[in-house]
Amino acid sequence: MKKILSFLIFTLFFLLISSKSNSVEVRDCFERLNRATFAFNQSIDKVLFKPLAKGYRKLPVPIRTGTNNVVSNLSNLITIPNNVLQGDLKAAGLNTARLTVNTTIGIFGIFDVAQQIGLVKNYEKEDYGQTLGKWGVGEGCYIVLPILGPSTLRDGAGKLASFLGGDPWYNVTVKNDTQYFKDSDYYVSRGADGINFRSKNINTFDNLEKNSMDFYASVRSLYIQDRKQKILNSKKIVDTQDDSDWDDLQSN
């Protein structure tokens, strides 16, 4: 109850400080700091994440498919409670069934058995930032987080909610001592998720950087576009980005 209360307090706080969620422009209130953090992240990407992503792409397809399935399966642990918070009980039921089947019969999600028996994945991943957006919380200012990358004050609050008890995978690996899981299990899975995403979008980001007059501004626009689409559960382009910049980006 204490964790839920903390989350509600943060929600009310951001309801008060944020603009309406349907506003067209998200303010870059901390642009100088954001650009410095963005440059730092780019340097880390060039020496670490991009080489790892290129190496990952050379792995056999079954290994990459299995990794993608596992991280997708784990994402249901956050998607399901957010389905409930958004009132989408049908999606919550389907994702719970998929999680149960793939974690057991599919060996922790390596194999998408649920898909094969008719539990078709047709719902997108959800998180607490999206739920806040559904509830009418505006984005607030745009921020760039070290390592984690683009975000907004609203999405930052959503990430914080995960660490306040909203992420069961974090709870059983890092927050609580269990005999079955270690802290490293959480961090390895998060790292694999990031490398999986980066590997899918190497060419997309290379082309974006090459063709952008201001790469920072392009990534900011791309992120805001992506978040608006996820909240709307839509592929429709919504004011912030031209179609040609958006089409090739692949989510996990």
Number of C-alpha atoms within 10 A of each C-alpha: 6 9 13 12 10 13 21 13 12 16 20 12 13 19 21 11 15 16 18 14 21 12 9 11 15 18 14 16 12 12 16 10 13 20 15 13 19 23 14 13 18 17 12 14 16 11 10 11 19 17 15 16 21 15 12 19 17 10 10 9 11 11 12 16 14 16 19 19 20 23 21 18 23 19 20 24 21 18 24 23 22 24 23 15 16 18 12 13 15 12 19 21 14 18 27 17 14 24 23 16 21 22 20 12 14 19 13 19 25 22 23 26 19 22 13 9 10 9 15 14 13 9 14 15 20 21 25 28 27 25 23 25 24 15 14 15 24 24 31 24 19 23 25 23 16 15 13 9 16 22 22 23 19 29 24 19 19 23 17 17 22 19 15 17 17 22 21 16 20 19 18 18 19 17 15 12 12 12 8 7 14 15 16 11 15 17 14 11 16 14 14 18 20 16 21 22 17 25 21 19 17 16 13 17 17 11 12 18 15 11 12 14 10 11 15 18 13 17 19 21 20 18 20 22 20 21 18 22 16 17 18 14 14 12 13 11 15 16 12 18 17 13 12 8 18 18 11 13 15 12 12 15
